[in-house]
Each structure stands twice: as C-alpha cells, then as structure tokens.
C-alpha cells in the first residue's frame, strides 16, 4: 500500500477514513486552501442572534462561534439598526 503525503496523512488521521481523504484530494488537489479562523459566517451568526434576541447570552454565543463578545455586540447593533 502507498503512503500518503504528509498533509493527506494528517487528514487521514483526523478523519479516520481513507475514502474521505480521497474525496478531499480529488476536490482540491493542486489548490492552495486557507481555512478561516471562524467556522461560522457572520450572516448565520446574525440569524441566530435575531432568533434568540430575547434569550441571548453574549459570552456563550461568542464561545460557540469563535467571534469576540465585541463583534457579537456589533452584530446585535446592526440587527437593531436594520
């Protein structure tokens, strides 16, 4: 059996499935991929804020989303101004 190149070996260890690594390889080979620091988009966080505006824990939401409490407050302000 062949050994993966380093990055693919790392992915195989994380994902635990060679088929998933091969899917990633086929989809992104030759490309440079950068992963944003935050998993969730600002728009989706704003949608959650808009839904939960009455029961909103800013610090908890910041921990869950990776956004700072300052940014969460700014998003709340944007929603109120709209």
Biopython code that builds the backbone (N, CA, C, O; Angstrom):
import numpy as np
from Bio.PDB.StructureBuilder import StructureBuilder

atoms = [
    (1, "UNK", "N", (0.851, -1.200, 0.000)),
    (1, "UNK", "CA", (0.000, 0.000, 0.000)),
    (1, "UNK", "C", (0.878, 1.238, 0.000)),
    (1, "UNK", "O", (1.936, 1.254, 0.630)),
    (2, "UNK", "N", (0.454, 2.254, -0.690)),
    (2, "UNK", "CA", (1.190, 3.509, -0.755)),
    (2, "UNK", "C", (0.969, 4.317, 0.521)),
    (2, "UNK", "O", (-0.053, 4.176, 1.192)),
    (3, "UNK", "N", (1.934, 5.156, 0.838)),
    (3, "UNK", "CA", (1.773, 6.086, 1.955)),
    (3, "UNK", "C", (1.362, 7.438, 1.397)),
    (3, "UNK", "O", (1.824, 7.853, 0.334)),
    (4, "UNK", "N", (0.486, 8.121, 2.131)),
    (4, "UNK", "CA", (0.063, 9.462, 1.732)),
    (4, "UNK", "C", (1.187, 10.464, 1.953)),
    (4, "UNK", "O", (2.059, 10.258, 2.797)),
    (5, "UNK", "N", (1.159, 11.552, 1.186)),
    (5, "UNK", "CA", (1.997, 12.699, 1.501)),
    (5, "UNK", "C", (1.568, 13.244, 2.848)),
    (5, "UNK", "O", (0.462, 12.957, 3.306)),
    (6, "UNK", "N", (2.420, 14.021, 3.488)),
    (6, "UNK", "CA", (2.239, 14.457, 4.879)),
    (6, "UNK", "C", (0.851, 15.047, 5.149)),
    (6, "UNK", "O", (0.176, 14.609, 6.080)),
    (7, "UNK", "N", (0.422, 16.010, 4.373)),
    (7, "UNK", "CA", (-0.857, 16.672, 4.663)),
    (7, "UNK", "C", (-2.011, 15.689, 4.548)),
    (7, "UNK", "O", (-2.954, 15.743, 5.338)),
    (8, "UNK", "N", (-1.946, 14.792, 3.573)),
    (8, "UNK", "CA", (-3.016, 13.811, 3.419)),
    (8, "UNK", "C", (-2.981, 12.776, 4.547)),
    (8, "UNK", "O", (-4.023, 12.279, 4.976)),
    (9, "UNK", "N", (-1.784, 12.458, 5.019)),
    (9, "UNK", "CA", (-1.676, 11.552, 6.157)),
    (9, "UNK", "C", (-2.289, 12.189, 7.399)),
    (9, "UNK", "O", (-2.987, 11.523, 8.163)),
    (10, "UNK", "N", (-2.025, 13.484, 7.598)),
    (10, "UNK", "CA", (-2.627, 14.207, 8.728)),
    (10, "UNK", "C", (-4.148, 14.176, 8.640)),
    (10, "UNK", "O", (-4.833, 13.944, 9.636)),
    (11, "UNK", "N", (-4.669, 14.413, 7.438)),
    (11, "UNK", "CA", (-6.122, 14.374, 7.246)),
    (11, "UNK", "C", (-6.678, 12.978, 7.499)),
    (11, "UNK", "O", (-7.741, 12.834, 8.102)),
    (12, "UNK", "N", (-5.976, 11.965, 7.046)),
    (12, "UNK", "CA", (-6.427, 10.591, 7.260)),
    (12, "UNK", "C", (-6.511, 10.275, 8.745)),
    (12, "UNK", "O", (-7.444, 9.606, 9.190)),
    (13, "UNK", "N", (-5.544, 10.752, 9.506)),
    (13, "UNK", "CA", (-5.563, 10.515, 10.951)),
    (13, "UNK", "C", (-6.707, 11.269, 11.622)),
    (13, "UNK", "O", (-7.334, 10.751, 12.546)),
    (14, "UNK", "N", (-6.981, 12.481, 11.165)),
    (14, "UNK", "CA", (-8.068, 13.279, 11.740)),
    (14, "UNK", "C", (-9.426, 12.691, 11.372)),
    (14, "UNK", "O", (-10.295, 12.530, 12.229)),
    (15, "UNK", "N", (-9.598, 12.375, 10.101)),
    (15, "UNK", "CA", (-10.893, 11.907, 9.607)),
    (15, "UNK", "C", (-11.129, 10.431, 9.869)),
    (15, "UNK", "O", (-12.272, 9.999, 10.014)),
    (16, "UNK", "N", (-10.059, 9.657, 9.931)),
    (16, "UNK", "CA", (-10.194, 8.236, 10.200)),
    (16, "UNK", "C", (-10.771, 7.432, 9.051)),
    (16, "UNK", "O", (-11.179, 6.288, 9.252)),
    (17, "UNK", "N", (-10.818, 7.996, 7.848)),
    (17, "UNK", "CA", (-11.403, 7.288, 6.709)),
    (17, "UNK", "C", (-10.646, 7.667, 5.445)),
    (17, "UNK", "O", (-10.615, 8.837, 5.062)),
    (18, "UNK", "N", (-10.036, 6.682, 4.798)),
    (18, "UNK", "CA", (-9.277, 6.935, 3.578)),
    (18, "UNK", "C", (-10.154, 7.459, 2.442)),
    (18, "UNK", "O", (-9.693, 8.245, 1.615)),
    (19, "UNK", "N", (-11.419, 7.025, 2.398)),
    (19, "UNK", "CA", (-12.316, 7.475, 1.330)),
    (19, "UNK", "C", (-12.561, 8.982, 1.419)),
    (19, "UNK", "O", (-12.657, 9.654, 0.393)),
    (20, "UNK", "N", (-12.664, 9.518, 2.644)),
    (20, "UNK", "CA", (-12.852, 10.961, 2.812)),
    (20, "UNK", "C", (-11.609, 11.724, 2.367)),
    (20, "UNK", "O", (-11.715, 12.795, 1.770)),
    (21, "UNK", "N", (-10.432, 11.173, 2.656)),
    (21, "UNK", "CA", (-9.186, 11.813, 2.233)),
    (21, "UNK", "C", (-9.120, 11.837, 0.710)),
    (21, "UNK", "O", (-8.702, 12.834, 0.121)),
    (22, "UNK", "N", (-9.523, 10.761, 0.084)),
    (22, "UNK", "CA", (-9.516, 10.706, -1.373)),
    (22, "UNK", "C", (-10.513, 11.697, -1.976)),
    (22, "UNK", "O", (-10.240, 12.280, -3.025)),
    (23, "UNK", "N", (-11.662, 11.896, -1.328)),
    (23, "UNK", "CA", (-12.635, 12.896, -1.796)),
    (23, "UNK", "C", (-12.033, 14.295, -1.722)),
    (23, "UNK", "O", (-12.177, 15.097, -2.645)),
    (24, "UNK", "N", (-11.356, 14.575, -0.609)),
    (24, "UNK", "CA", (-10.709, 15.882, -0.452)),
    (24, "UNK", "C", (-9.636, 16.053, -1.519)),
    (24, "UNK", "O", (-9.536, 17.113, -2.137)),
    (25, "UNK", "N", (-8.842, 15.022, -1.734)),
    (25, "UNK", "CA", (-7.787, 15.061, -2.741)),
    (25, "UNK", "C", (-8.363, 15.355, -4.126)),
    (25, "UNK", "O", (-7.868, 16.228, -4.839)),
    (26, "UNK", "N", (-9.407, 14.625, -4.496)),
    (26, "UNK", "CA", (-9.997, 14.805, -5.821)),
    (26, "UNK", "C", (-10.638, 16.176, -5.991)),
    (26, "UNK", "O", (-10.650, 16.725, -7.092)),
    (27, "UNK", "N", (-11.168, 16.727, -4.913)),
    (27, "UNK", "CA", (-11.843, 18.025, -4.995)),
    (27, "UNK", "C", (-10.882, 19.209, -4.970)),
    (27, "UNK", "O", (-11.147, 20.238, -5.591)),
    (28, "UNK", "N", (-9.762, 19.064, -4.251)),
    (28, "UNK", "CA", (-8.902, 20.227, -4.015)),
    (28, "UNK", "C", (-7.447, 20.065, -4.453)),
    (28, "UNK", "O", (-6.637, 20.955, -4.194)),
    (29, "UNK", "N", (-7.095, 18.975, -5.098)),
    (29, "UNK", "CA", (-5.695, 18.757, -5.466)),
    (29, "UNK", "C", (-5.166, 19.900, -6.321)),
    (29, "UNK", "O", (-5.843, 20.402, -7.218)),
    (30, "UNK", "N", (-3.940, 20.291, -6.014)),
    (30, "UNK", "CA", (-3.295, 21.371, -6.753)),
    (30, "UNK", "C", (-3.706, 22.761, -6.303)),
    (30, "UNK", "O", (-3.125, 23.746, -6.758)),
    (31, "UNK", "N", (-4.679, 22.865, -5.432)),
    (31, "UNK", "CA", (-5.162, 24.164, -4.971)),
    (31, "UNK", "C", (-4.537, 24.500, -3.625)),
    (31, "UNK", "O", (-4.199, 23.616, -2.839)),
    (32, "UNK", "N", (-4.395, 25.766, -3.385)),
    (32, "UNK", "CA", (-3.992, 26.205, -2.052)),
    (32, "UNK", "C", (-5.267, 26.562, -1.296)),
    (32, "UNK", "O", (-6.036, 27.418, -1.733)),
    (33, "UNK", "N", (-5.483, 25.912, -0.177)),
    (33, "UNK", "CA", (-6.711, 26.104, 0.585)),
    (33, "UNK", "C", (-6.368, 26.766, 1.913)),
    (33, "UNK", "O", (-5.490, 26.305, 2.642)),
    (34, "UNK", "N", (-7.073, 27.854, 2.217)),
    (34, "UNK", "CA", (-6.927, 28.526, 3.503)),
    (34, "UNK", "C", (-8.220, 28.363, 4.273)),
    (34, "UNK", "O", (-9.309, 28.546, 3.728)),
    (35, "UNK", "N", (-8.094, 28.021, 5.537)),
    (35, "UNK", "CA", (-9.268, 27.863, 6.375)),
    (35, "UNK", "C", (-9.440, 29.099, 7.238)),
    (35, "UNK", "O", (-8.521, 29.464, 7.972)),
    (36, "UNK", "N", (-10.605, 29.760, 7.170)),
    (36, "UNK", "CA", (-10.851, 30.941, 8.003)),
    (36, "UNK", "C", (-10.752, 30.583, 9.485)),
    (36, "UNK", "O", (-10.957, 29.434, 9.875)),
    (37, "UNK", "N", (-10.439, 31.571, 10.289)),
    (37, "UNK", "CA", (-10.338, 31.372, 11.730)),
    (37, "UNK", "C", (-11.695, 31.003, 12.328)),
    (37, "UNK", "O", (-11.758, 30.321, 13.351)),
    (38, "UNK", "N", (-12.756, 31.440, 11.707)),
    (38, "UNK", "CA", (-14.094, 31.179, 12.232)),
    (38, "UNK", "C", (-14.821, 30.195, 11.330)),
    (38, "UNK", "O", (-14.785, 30.308, 10.105)),
    (39, "UNK", "N", (-15.471, 29.243, 11.946)),
    (39, "UNK", "CA", (-16.200, 28.213, 11.208)),
    (39, "UNK", "C", (-17.508, 28.752, 10.644)),
    (39, "UNK", "O", (-17.920, 28.374, 9.547)),
    (40, "UNK", "N", (-18.163, 29.640, 11.400)),
    (40, "UNK", "CA", (-19.500, 30.117, 11.028)),
    (40, "UNK", "C", (-19.447, 31.502, 10.400)),
    (40, "UNK", "O", (-18.656, 32.350, 10.815)),
    (41, "UNK", "N", (-20.288, 31.726, 9.403)),
    (41, "UNK", "CA", (-20.342, 33.026, 8.730)),
    (41, "UNK", "C", (-21.037, 34.065, 9.616)),
    (41, "UNK", "O", (-21.836, 33.724, 10.488)),
    (42, "UNK", "N", (-20.717, 35.325, 9.372)),
    (42, "UNK", "CA", (-21.350, 36.420, 10.116)),
    (42, "UNK", "C", (-22.863, 36.409, 9.910)),
    (42, "UNK", "O", (-23.624, 36.653, 10.846)),
    (43, "UNK", "N", (-23.289, 36.127, 8.690)),
    (43, "UNK", "CA", (-24.732, 36.118, 8.397)),
    (43, "UNK", "C", (-25.465, 35.050, 9.200)),
    (43, "UNK", "O", (-26.569, 35.291, 9.688)),
    (44, "UNK", "N", (-24.860, 33.877, 9.341)),
    (44, "UNK", "CA", (-25.532, 32.828, 10.111)),
    (44, "UNK", "C", (-25.554, 33.170, 11.596)),
    (44, "UNK", "O", (-26.516, 32.839, 12.290)),
    (45, "UNK", "N", (-24.502, 33.831, 12.095)),
    (45, "UNK", "CA", (-24.486, 34.253, 13.494)),
    (45, "UNK", "C", (-25.544, 35.326, 13.715)),
    (45, "UNK", "O", (-26.230, 35.327, 14.738)),
    (46, "UNK", "N", (-25.676, 36.240, 12.756)),
    (46, "UNK", "CA", (-26.716, 37.275, 12.857)),
    (46, "UNK", "C", (-28.107, 36.646, 12.874)),
    (46, "UNK", "O", (-28.991, 37.115, 13.591)),
    (47, "UNK", "N", (-28.305, 35.593, 12.093)),
    (47, "UNK", "CA", (-29.602, 34.921, 12.067)),
    (47, "UNK", "C", (-29.909, 34.286, 13.428)),
    (47, "UNK", "O", (-31.047, 34.332, 13.895)),
    (48, "UNK", "N", (-28.905, 33.701, 14.052)),
    (48, "UNK", "CA", (-29.095, 33.114, 15.385)),
    (48, "UNK", "C", (-29.413, 34.208, 16.390)),
    (48, "UNK", "O", (-30.291, 34.043, 17.237)),
    (49, "UNK", "N", (-28.708, 35.317, 16.301)),
    (49, "UNK", "CA", (-28.958, 36.452, 17.206)),
    (49, "UNK", "C", (-30.385, 36.953, 17.031)),
    (49, "UNK", "O", (-31.088, 37.195, 18.013)),
    (50, "UNK", "N", (-30.811, 37.106, 15.787)),
    (50, "UNK", "CA", (-32.161, 37.601, 15.516)),
    (50, "UNK", "C", (-33.228, 36.660, 16.075)),
    (50, "UNK", "O", (-34.263, 37.116, 16.563)),
    (51, "UNK", "N", (-32.982, 35.361, 16.008)),
    (51, "UNK", "CA", (-33.929, 34.366, 16.523)),
    (51, "UNK", "C", (-33.973, 34.353, 18.039)),
    (51, "UNK", "O", (-35.040, 34.217, 18.638)),
    (52, "UNK", "N", (-32.806, 34.495, 18.655)),
    (52, "UNK", "CA", (-32.707, 34.343, 20.102)),
    (52, "UNK", "C", (-32.540, 35.675, 20.825)),
    (52, "UNK", "O", (-32.000, 35.707, 21.931)),
    (53, "UNK", "N", (-32.984, 36.750, 20.236)),
    (53, "UNK", "CA", (-32.716, 38.076, 20.794)),
    (53, "UNK", "C", (-33.210, 38.249, 22.231)),
    (53, "UNK", "O", (-32.650, 39.057, 22.972)),
    (54, "UNK", "N", (-34.233, 37.517, 22.638)),
    (54, "UNK", "CA", (-34.747, 37.642, 23.997)),
    (54, "UNK", "C", (-33.970, 36.796, 25.003)),
    (54, "UNK", "O", (-33.878, 37.159, 26.175)),
    (55, "UNK", "N", (-33.415, 35.680, 24.557)),
    (55, "UNK", "CA", (-32.672, 34.772, 25.438)),
    (55, "UNK", "C", (-31.209, 34.671, 25.014)),
    (55, "UNK", "O", (-30.683, 33.566, 24.884)),
    (56, "UNK", "N", (-30.559, 35.784, 24.800)),
    (56, "UNK", "CA", (-29.214, 35.794, 24.251)),
    (56, "UNK", "C", (-28.163, 35.931, 25.343)),
    (56, "UNK", "O", (-28.198, 36.879, 26.128)),
    (57, "UNK", "N", (-27.238, 34.994, 25.394)),
    (57, "UNK", "CA", (-26.083, 35.064, 26.285)),
    (57, "UNK", "C", (-24.875, 35.382, 25.402)),
    (57, "UNK", "O", (-24.367, 34.507, 24.701)),
    (58, "UNK", "N", (-24.425, 36.618, 25.437)),
    (58, "UNK", "CA", (-23.384, 37.090, 24.531)),
    (58, "UNK", "C", (-22.094, 36.298, 24.693)),
    (58, "UNK", "O", (-21.483, 35.901, 23.700)),
    (59, "UNK", "N", (-21.677, 36.066, 25.917)),
    (59, "UNK", "CA", (-20.429, 35.330, 26.138)),
    (59, "UNK", "C", (-20.529, 33.888, 25.650)),
    (59, "UNK", "O", (-19.580, 33.359, 25.070)),
    (60, "UNK", "N", (-21.658, 33.262, 25.880)),
    (60, "UNK", "CA", (-21.850, 31.886, 25.423)),
    (60, "UNK", "C", (-21.841, 31.819, 23.899)),
    (60, "UNK", "O", (-21.226, 30.925, 23.318)),
    (61, "UNK", "N", (-22.515, 32.754, 23.260)),
    (61, "UNK", "CA", (-22.544, 32.795, 21.801)),
    (61, "UNK", "C", (-21.147, 33.046, 21.243)),
    (61, "UNK", "O", (-20.767, 32.458, 20.230)),
    (62, "UNK", "N", (-20.387, 33.909, 21.894)),
    (62, "UNK", "CA", (-19.013, 34.180, 21.462)),
    (62, "UNK", "C", (-18.165, 32.906, 21.547)),
    (62, "UNK", "O", (-17.395, 32.613, 20.633)),
    (63, "UNK", "N", (-18.303, 32.160, 22.625)),
    (63, "UNK", "CA", (-17.553, 30.901, 22.769)),
    (63, "UNK", "C", (-17.960, 29.886, 21.702)),
    (63, "UNK", "O", (-17.109, 29.210, 21.124)),
    (64, "UNK", "N", (-19.240, 29.785, 21.449)),
    (64, "UNK", "CA", (-19.739, 28.803, 20.479)),
    (64, "UNK", "C", (-19.294, 29.108, 19.058)),
    (64, "UNK", "O", (-19.011, 28.196, 18.281)),
    (65, "UNK", "N", (-19.233, 30.390, 18.717)),
    (65, "UNK", "CA", (-18.988, 30.775, 17.326)),
    (65, "UNK", "C", (-17.550, 31.163, 17.012)),
    (65, "UNK", "O", (-17.155, 31.180, 15.846)),
    (66, "UNK", "N", (-16.765, 31.474, 18.036)),
    (66, "UNK", "CA", (-15.392, 31.911, 17.799)),
    (66, "UNK", "C", (-15.275, 33.402, 17.551)),
    (66, "UNK", "O", (-14.177, 33.906, 17.314)),
    (67, "UNK", "N", (-16.388, 34.112, 17.602)),
    (67, "UNK", "CA", (-16.375, 35.566, 17.465)),
    (67, "UNK", "C", (-16.179, 36.186, 18.849)),
    (67, "UNK", "O", (-16.535, 35.582, 19.861)),
    (68, "UNK", "N", (-15.617, 37.383, 18.888)),
    (68, "UNK", "CA", (-15.420, 38.064, 20.165)),
    (68, "UNK", "C", (-16.750, 38.622, 20.671)),
    (68, "UNK", "O", (-17.693, 38.799, 19.901)),
    (69, "UNK", "N", (-16.810, 38.895, 21.967)),
    (69, "UNK", "CA", (-18.030, 39.495, 22.524)),
    (69, "UNK", "C", (-18.261, 40.866, 21.890)),
    (69, "UNK", "O", (-19.404, 41.271, 21.675)),
    (70, "UNK", "N", (-17.178, 41.575, 21.595)),
    (70, "UNK", "CA", (-17.295, 42.877, 20.925)),
    (70, "UNK", "C", (-17.995, 42.718, 19.576)),
    (70, "UNK", "O", (-18.899, 43.488, 19.250)),
    (71, "UNK", "N", (-17.581, 41.727, 18.795)),
    (71, "UNK", "CA", (-18.199, 41.501, 17.485)),
    (71, "UNK", "C", (-19.655, 41.088, 17.634)),
    (71, "UNK", "O", (-20.503, 41.534, 16.861)),
    (72, "UNK", "N", (-19.958, 40.250, 18.607)),
    (72, "UNK", "CA", (-21.353, 39.845, 18.843)),
    (72, "UNK", "C", (-22.194, 41.076, 19.162)),
    (72, "UNK", "O", (-23.305, 41.218, 18.653)),
    (73, "UNK", "N", (-21.677, 41.950, 19.988)),
    (73, "UNK", "CA", (-22.417, 43.189, 20.308)),
    (73, "UNK", "C", (-22.612, 44.054, 19.064)),
    (73, "UNK", "O", (-23.675, 44.647, 18.881)),
    (74, "UNK", "N", (-21.598, 44.126, 18.217)),
    (74, "UNK", "CA", (-21.727, 44.893, 16.968)),
    (74, "UNK", "C", (-22.799, 44.286, 16.076)),
    (74, "UNK", "O", (-23.578, 45.012, 15.458)),
    (75, "UNK", "N", (-22.844, 42.964, 16.004)),
    (75, "UNK", "CA", (-23.870, 42.302, 15.194)),
    (75, "UNK", "C", (-25.255, 42.584, 15.748)),
    (75, "UNK", "O", (-26.196, 42.798, 14.983)),
    (76, "UNK", "N", (-25.391, 42.588, 17.066)),
    (76, "UNK", "CA", (-26.665, 42.925, 17.703)),
    (76, "UNK", "C", (-27.076, 44.342, 17.323)),
    (76, "UNK", "O", (-28.241, 44.589, 17.008)),
    (77, "UNK", "N", (-26.126, 45.274, 17.351)),
    (77, "UNK", "CA", (-26.403, 46.660, 16.980)),
    (77, "UNK", "C", (-26.851, 46.767, 15.522)),
    (77, "UNK", "O", (-27.783, 47.503, 15.197)),
    (78, "UNK", "N", (-26.169, 46.020, 14.654)),
    (78, "UNK", "CA", (-26.538, 46.021, 13.227)),
    (78, "UNK", "C", (-27.964, 45.542, 13.037)),
    (78, "UNK", "O", (-28.701, 46.092, 12.219)),
    (79, "UNK", "N", (-28.359, 44.522, 13.787)),
    (79, "UNK", "CA", (-29.713, 43.983, 13.674)),
    (79, "UNK", "C", (-30.731, 45.009, 14.158)),
    (79, "UNK", "O", (-31.776, 45.197, 13.536)),
    (80, "UNK", "N", (-30.420, 45.670, 15.271)),
    (80, "UNK", "CA", (-31.351, 46.679, 15.814)),
    (80, "UNK", "C", (-31.491, 47.874, 14.884)),
    (80, "UNK", "O", (-32.569, 48.461, 14.793)),
    (81, "UNK", "N", (-30.417, 48.244, 14.190)),
    (81, "UNK", "CA", (-30.457, 49.408, 13.283)),
    (81, "UNK", "C", (-31.172, 49.110, 11.979)),
    (81, "UNK", "O", (-31.636, 50.019, 11.290)),
    (82, "UNK", "N", (-31.257, 47.835, 11.647)),
    (82, "UNK", "CA", (-31.867, 47.453, 10.346)),
    (82, "UNK", "C", (-33.372, 47.574, 10.374)),
    (82, "UNK", "O", (-34.033, 47.295, 9.374)),
]
sb = StructureBuilder()
sb.init_structure("model")
sb.init_model(0)
sb.init_chain("A")
sb.init_seg("    ")
for serial, (resi, resn, name, xyz) in enumerate(atoms, 1):
    if name == "N":
        sb.init_residue(resn, " ", resi, " ")
    sb.init_atom(name, np.array(xyz, "f"), 0.0, 1.0, " ", f" {name:<3s}", serial, name[0])
structure = sb.get_structure()
